[in-house]
Amino acid sequence: MKRISFLLGIVLFTFVVLSQTGAEIVVPTFAERFAASSYKTGASGEYTFDRAHSAIGFKVKHNGLIEIPGFFRDFTGSVNYDAKDMTKSTVEFTAKATSIDTGNGGRDTHLRSADFFEVTKFADITFKSTKIAKKGKSWLVTGDFTMKGVTKSITFPFNIVGWMPATERSGARMGIMASTSLNRRDYGITYGNNLPSGIPVIADEVNIDFAIEAPMRLNTPQ
């Protein structure tokens, strides 16, 4: 009983002191934690693509008129991020060619055939960076891109669009946006004729967009 009375006394004393000095306990809001300066550049570590909150999409012009969109629904990837020296960071990803989705079942089946991706023989589309460099306000990543058994070095710009600090429920996260284009014929995908006007039914140029949200691996030291 004496111990309980003693504890209550300490609590009462603390309340009185705080009320007299005007001090108050400040709990930072989520927005304040998100805007903390320590997260303007993020924390070094390995970040893995969150497929549920990411997208690898593409667009190809049809009949010279509109761009038909599509996605690869099954993919994995990771970013080994060096906060002190971004040029030492690396990125790689793998997309399953069989997961191609343009919203049309018949077209998707054709795209999986030998006329296009030949997924039974070339299951994976991969990228592995070899260099990261600064260009203006953006970054450029160079790496080996492999599709339908053909590997070429490509370079494209990307931006880290934001950071989210770790919480009690999850680790830190990063957001990345990137866009590039490639010629499908460079990778042996040559199917398609031209219209009488000379315009290709299926354009050679393919525009690719990446929207990636990636959480830090929980066992990665921060």
Rosetta blueprint (number, residue, H / E / L):
1 M L
2 K H
3 R H
4 I H
5 S H
6 F H
7 L H
8 L H
9 G H
10 I H
11 V H
12 L H
13 F H
14 T H
15 F H
16 V H
17 V H
18 L H
19 S H
20 Q H
21 T H
22 G L
23 A L
24 E L
25 I L
26 V L
27 V L
28 P L
29 T L
30 F H
31 A H
32 E H
33 R H
34 F H
35 A L
36 A L
37 S H
38 S H
39 Y H
40 K L
41 T L
42 G L
43 A L
44 S L
45 G E
46 E E
47 Y E
48 T E
49 F L
50 D L
51 R H
52 A H
53 H H
54 S L
55 A E
56 I E
57 G E
58 F E
59 K E
60 V E
61 K E
62 H E
63 N L
64 G L
65 L L
66 I E
67 E E
68 I E
69 P E
70 G E
71 F E
72 F E
73 R L
74 D L
75 F E
76 T E
77 G E
78 S E
79 V E
80 N E
81 Y E
82 D L
83 A L
84 K L
85 D L
86 M H
87 T H
88 K H
89 S L
90 T E
91 V E
92 E E
93 F E
94 T E
95 A E
96 K E
97 A H
98 T H
99 S H
100 I E
101 D E
102 T L
103 G L
104 N L
105 G H
106 G H
107 R H
108 D H
109 T H
110 H H
111 L H
112 R L
113 S L
114 A L
115 D L
116 F L
117 F L
118 E L
119 V L
120 T L
121 K L
122 F L
123 A L
124 D E
125 I E
126 T E
127 F E
128 K E
129 S E
130 T E
131 K E
132 I E
133 A E
134 K E
135 K E
136 G L
137 K L
138 S E
139 W E
140 L E
141 V E
142 T E
143 G E
144 D E
145 F E
146 T E
147 M E
148 K L
149 G L
150 V E
151 T E
152 K E
153 S E
154 I E
155 T E
156 F E
157 P E
158 F E
159 N E
160 I E
161 V E
162 G E
163 W E
164 M E
165 P L
166 A L
167 T L
168 E L
169 R L
170 S L
171 G L
172 A L
173 R E
174 M E
175 G E
176 I E
177 M E
178 A E
179 S E
180 T E
181 S E
182 L E
183 N E
184 R H
185 R H
186 D H
187 Y H
188 G L
189 I L
190 T L
191 Y L
192 G L
193 N L
194 N E
195 L L
196 P L
197 S L
198 G L
199 I L
200 P E
201 V L
202 I E
203 A E
204 D E
205 E E
206 V E
207 N E
208 I E
209 D E
210 F E
211 A E
212 I E
213 E E
214 A E
215 P E
216 M E
217 R L
218 L L
219 N L
220 T L
221 P L
222 Q L
